Amino acid sequence: MSEAPDDAAPLVLSVERLRKTYGDTAAVEDVSFAVRRHELVGLLGPNGAGKTTTINMVLGVLEPSAGSIAIDGIDLARDRARALARTNFAAVYAPLPGNLTVLQNLRFFGRIYAVDALESRIERLLERFRIAQFRHTKCGLLSSGEQTRVSLAKALLNDPTLLLLDEPTASLDPATAQDLREAIRAIARETNGGILWTSHNMYEVEEVCDRVLFLSHGRILLEGDPRELPAQHGAASLEELFIRVAREPLDFNTGVR
Amino acid sequence: MNLTRVGAIVVRQFYLMRSSPTRVVPLFAWVAIDIVLWGFIARYLDGATKGGPNFVTSLLGAVLLWDFFTRIMHGLITAFLEDVWSRNFLNVFATPLTITEYVAGLVVTSVLTSLVGLVAMLALAGGVFGLPFATYGAAFVPFISILFLFGIALGIFASACVLRFGPAAEWLAWPLPALLSPFAAVFYPLSVLPSWMQWIAHAMPPAYAFENMRAIVAGNAASPGGLAIGLALAVGYIALAFAFFVRIHKSAVRSGLLARYSAESAG
């Protein structure tokens, strides 16, 4: 867990009454939440709960049917480029182009984000994620763990105020995942931003996140401290609570949006 | 428009070419082979029809200009397809990059890669087959400009189609220039076309370039009015193609197609 976030810390992400429908089907329904500076928030839920749909809307690649998103106080719909300049992401389903080397990918995305002093920034990130030895290796030739570290380096290029991590530890071995969790905790501590994280690994969520949001059928059903929530709802662990929320979502319709 | 971001799209293409000869060779190889093939055909026809039309100037000149147009279009769609092939849409479009900057980057990439092909064609056609560029005079500039602008427009349109219909639509995009070639009157005057085809041809900017090229080769003057119409049409098509791309992109963002692009359909 990162240092306890201050409740008065500025909001880096504010999502208000977000909704996404495809025809008659609601993928996300009336979702509101916020992420504060230095806060690490877990977005949890079973497959198809609406986590990635929510993240795609925050990233501006999916238009909400209703609701608003503000990143660092900037309305995404009105000032997309300025809002996304303060954001970055890493997702297991969005690997960097495998036909470019690590250095080429970081230079390409560094220019897209118009990063100042790009070369020195890249060098620091290569060192931080211990990928300097792969700088001239094509990303497609790297192992899953190495590719994830490169994706994280890319995600930190612009020193984002809001960092979105969609299942960053999926497909990693336990040791590599542990290293990555430590790196992400350090990011939350040291940088000026907040992190929204999705994961299916309840152990790591409990270890890493300051707060979690349980999403099911496109709605947020529970919200709170991952170390306190299980006891509050009569569950032995976060994993048991997750399974109950996934199987019996109506039992948790607590009115949390 | 942020030029650093436009430059990023261009630099990415440079990185890909630097490490991949298979991307560099097509820039000049196929157009060079075309010039060699048509150069010998024109030379043969010149010998077989002594006192007839100058085939090197008319036929080879037409091939050169048409290949330049095709390369411009293919240069743009290839740069776009690099993002399709590497499944990079999410990474690229979830950034501050605007659609204008993205398309501008594709256009600059296409200009630079097409220049390589143009230089190779000019060197071969002039140096080996004696294509007399001086014959075209100053009109060579509007010829090239019309074909360049329309090639850009067609490339943007084709990219929008691939974005809309999915990766497999690239097979519809590649032959688009060939689909238009009968109407562009590359090798024959517009007058040989039936009237319904002539109507369509008059809406095709390349037809104005090739009609004027033939007029010059026949010893007549180029029509400034015709070239101006060709240029105006080409600029208009760029505006239409860009508006079409923006519309398709917005629709893809609304429907979820962009976020799930490799699935080819958001439905």
Contacts between the chains, C-beta under 8 A, distances in Angstrom:
chain1	res1	chain2	res2	distance
A	22	B	255	8.0
A	22	B	256	7.0
A	22	B	266	7.7
A	53	B	256	7.8
A	56	B	256	7.5
A	56	B	259	4.4
A	59	B	90	7.7
A	59	B	94	3.9
A	60	B	93	7.5
A	60	B	94	6.2
A	60	B	253	7.7
A	61	B	89	7.8
A	61	B	90	6.1
A	61	B	93	5.4
A	61	B	94	5.2
A	61	B	253	6.3
A	61	B	258	5.1
A	61	B	259	4.7
A	62	B	253	6.4
A	62	B	256	5.5
A	62	B	258	7.3
A	62	B	259	4.9
A	63	B	250	7.9
A	63	B	253	4.9
A	63	B	254	4.5
A	80	B	96	7.7
A	80	B	98	7.9
A	81	B	96	4.2
A	81	B	97	7.8
A	81	B	98	5.7
A	82	B	96	7.2
A	84	B	94	6.8
A	84	B	95	5.8
A	84	B	96	4.6
A	85	B	96	4.2
A	87	B	94	7.8
A	89	B	94	6.2
A	91	B	90	7.3
A	93	B	90	7.8
A	94	B	87	7.8
A	94	B	90	4.4
A	94	B	91	5.5
A	95	B	87	7.7
A	96	B	88	7.8
A	96	B	91	6.5
A	97	B	82	7.9
A	97	B	86	3.8
A	97	B	88	5.2
A	97	B	91	7.8
A	98	B	86	6.6
A	99	B	16	6.4
A	99	B	19	7.9
A	99	B	20	7.6
A	99	B	86	6.0
A	100	B	12	7.2
A	100	B	15	5.7
A	100	B	16	7.1
A	101	B	15	7.8
A	101	B	19	7.9
A	104	B	12	7.6
A	104	B	15	4.5
A	107	B	11	7.1
A	108	B	8	5.6
A	108	B	11	6.5
A	108	B	12	4.8
A	108	B	15	7.2
A	109	B	8	7.8
A	109	B	91	7.2
A	109	B	95	7.3
A	111	B	4	5.4
A	111	B	5	6.6
A	111	B	7	6.2
A	111	B	8	3.5
A	111	B	11	6.6
A	112	B	5	5.5
A	112	B	8	4.8
A	112	B	92	7.4
A	112	B	95	4.9
A	112	B	96	7.3
A	112	B	97	5.4
A	113	B	95	6.4
A	113	B	96	6.7
A	114	B	2	6.1
A	114	B	4	5.0
A	114	B	5	6.6
A	114	B	96	7.5
A	154	B	91	8.0
